Amino acid sequence: MKLNKDFRKIILISLILLSSTLFSSCQKKAAEPIVFDNSHPLALAPDVEWAVVTEPYAVFKEKDEWGATSVGHCRKGEILQVKGKAVDAAKDTWYYFEGGWLPQSCLSIFSNRYKAETVSKNLLSSEN
């Protein structure tokens, strides 16, 4: 009989310790605010593409062809919003941006701005 009473005491103490441990670990955490970056409202738009310049120096062209007049330039790591796309007679793909046309050979194209930002940071940090 003594063994039965001791066993009951051990079980009771174990249950008390277990329940106190379970209830003490359940604490409400403060809500963390979610902050949205609104600086680029089209960053995740499904129909907008983004480009990262991969060449040290790229020249914007007036038209989507190699012999066109140069109208500006950009540098490695710059992020540009794609405004248009064309394929020339030589089957080269060109992308249109606010500054003019650039060939695909000096760009990497991404489906959202955040991917482009990550690649841009990696490109620029690998130079240092």
Backbone torsions as a table, in degrees:
resi	resn	phi	psi	omega
1	MET	NA	-35.1	-179.3
2	LYS	-62.7	-39.7	179.8
3	LEU	-63.2	-39.0	179.5
4	ASN	-64.8	-41.3	178.6
5	LYS	-67.4	-42.5	178.7
6	ASP	-63.5	-39.2	179.5
7	PHE	-64.9	-41.0	178.7
8	ARG	-63.6	-40.6	178.5
9	LYS	-62.9	-42.9	-179.9
10	ILE	-63.6	-43.6	178.7
11	ILE	-63.1	-45.2	-179.2
12	LEU	-63.1	-45.3	178.9
13	ILE	-64.0	-40.8	179.2
14	SER	-63.0	-42.5	178.6
15	LEU	-65.2	-40.1	178.5
16	ILE	-64.2	-45.4	179.2
17	LEU	-64.2	-42.6	-179.7
18	LEU	-64.5	-46.1	-178.9
19	SER	-67.5	-37.9	178.3
20	SER	-66.4	-35.4	177.1
21	THR	-67.5	-43.3	-179.7
22	LEU	-64.5	-44.7	-176.6
23	PHE	-74.2	-30.0	-179.7
24	SER	-75.1	-23.2	-179.9
25	SER	-85.0	-8.7	179.5
26	CYS	-91.4	94.2	179.4
27	GLN	-122.8	144.6	176.4
28	LYS	-78.4	133.7	177.1
29	LYS	-97.8	150.0	178.2
30	ALA	-67.0	140.9	-179.7
31	ALA	-68.2	134.3	177.5
32	GLU	-94.3	127.9	-179.5
33	PRO	-71.6	145.4	176.0
34	ILE	-99.1	122.4	-177.6
35	VAL	-107.8	123.0	178.8
36	PHE	-98.5	136.1	177.7
37	ASP	-86.4	109.1	-178.2
38	ASN	-97.8	11.0	-177.1
39	SER	-68.0	-25.3	177.5
40	HIS	-130.7	88.8	-174.6
41	PRO	-62.6	-20.8	-179.8
42	LEU	-96.8	10.5	-174.7
43	ALA	-56.1	-35.5	-178.0
44	LEU	-115.2	11.5	179.9
45	ALA	-61.9	131.6	-175.0
46	PRO	-67.8	-21.6	-177.1
47	ASP	-104.0	13.1	-179.6
48	VAL	-116.9	130.5	177.4
49	GLU	-107.3	156.0	-179.5
50	TRP	-126.8	146.8	-178.8
51	ALA	-122.9	146.4	171.8
52	VAL	-117.2	129.6	178.2
53	VAL	-73.8	125.8	-176.5
54	THR	-103.8	-12.7	178.5
55	GLU	-92.2	150.9	179.2
56	PRO	-57.2	-32.3	-177.5
57	TYR	-151.3	127.0	179.7
58	ALA	-128.5	143.1	-176.7
59	VAL	-106.8	125.8	174.2
60	PHE	-72.6	137.3	177.6
61	LYS	-108.2	152.7	-179.7
62	GLU	-69.3	-35.7	178.4
63	LYS	-127.0	170.9	-178.7
64	ASP	-85.0	59.7	177.5
65	GLU	-154.4	152.3	-174.9
66	TRP	-62.8	-35.3	-177.1
67	GLY	-83.5	2.5	-177.1
68	ALA	-70.7	160.7	179.6
69	THR	-66.8	139.0	176.1
70	SER	-77.1	134.0	-177.5
71	VAL	-123.2	-0.6	-179.9
72	GLY	172.2	-175.3	179.3
73	HIS	-148.7	166.6	174.8
74	CYS	-147.7	169.2	-175.2
75	ARG	-124.5	164.7	-179.6
76	LYS	-53.7	133.7	177.1
77	GLY	93.2	-11.4	178.7
78	GLU	-68.0	142.9	179.4
79	ILE	-107.0	128.0	-176.6
80	LEU	-128.3	141.7	175.7
81	GLN	-85.2	126.8	179.4
82	VAL	-72.1	127.2	179.7
83	LYS	-106.1	-22.3	-179.3
84	GLY	-166.7	170.2	-176.3
85	LYS	-148.1	143.0	178.7
86	ALA	-150.4	159.1	175.5
87	VAL	-121.4	128.6	-177.4
88	ASP	-86.9	-176.9	-177.5
89	ALA	-62.6	-29.7	179.6
90	ALA	-85.4	8.5	180.0
91	LYS	68.7	21.9	173.3
92	ASP	-84.8	138.0	178.7
93	THR	-90.8	133.6	179.2
94	TRP	-121.3	145.8	177.9
95	TYR	-118.6	139.2	179.6
96	TYR	-101.1	135.4	178.5
97	PHE	-129.4	176.3	178.6
98	GLU	-56.5	-32.4	-177.5
99	GLY	-84.8	-16.3	-177.7
100	GLY	141.1	-159.5	-176.8
101	TRP	-98.3	141.9	173.9
102	LEU	-131.7	143.9	177.0
103	PRO	-76.4	153.2	-180.0
104	GLN	-61.8	-25.6	-176.5
105	SER	-62.9	-17.8	179.9
106	CYS	-112.0	17.7	-175.6
107	LEU	-134.4	159.2	163.8
108	SER	-122.9	132.7	-175.1
109	ILE	-105.7	139.0	-177.7
110	PHE	-133.4	155.4	-177.1
111	SER	-80.6	-16.3	175.4
112	ASN	-149.3	161.6	-174.2
113	ARG	-67.7	-32.5	-177.1
114	TYR	-66.8	-37.1	174.3
115	LYS	-64.7	-42.6	179.5
116	ALA	-62.6	-39.9	178.9
117	GLU	-63.6	-40.5	179.1
118	THR	-62.6	-45.9	179.9
119	VAL	-65.5	-40.8	179.2
120	SER	-60.2	-45.9	178.6
121	LYS	-61.2	-42.0	179.3
122	ASN	-65.4	-40.0	178.4
123	LEU	-62.2	-46.3	-176.5
124	LEU	-72.2	-34.2	179.0
125	SER	-74.3	-25.8	178.4
126	SER	-73.6	-18.2	178.1
127	GLU	-77.0	-27.6	-174.9
128	ASN	-81.2	NA	NA
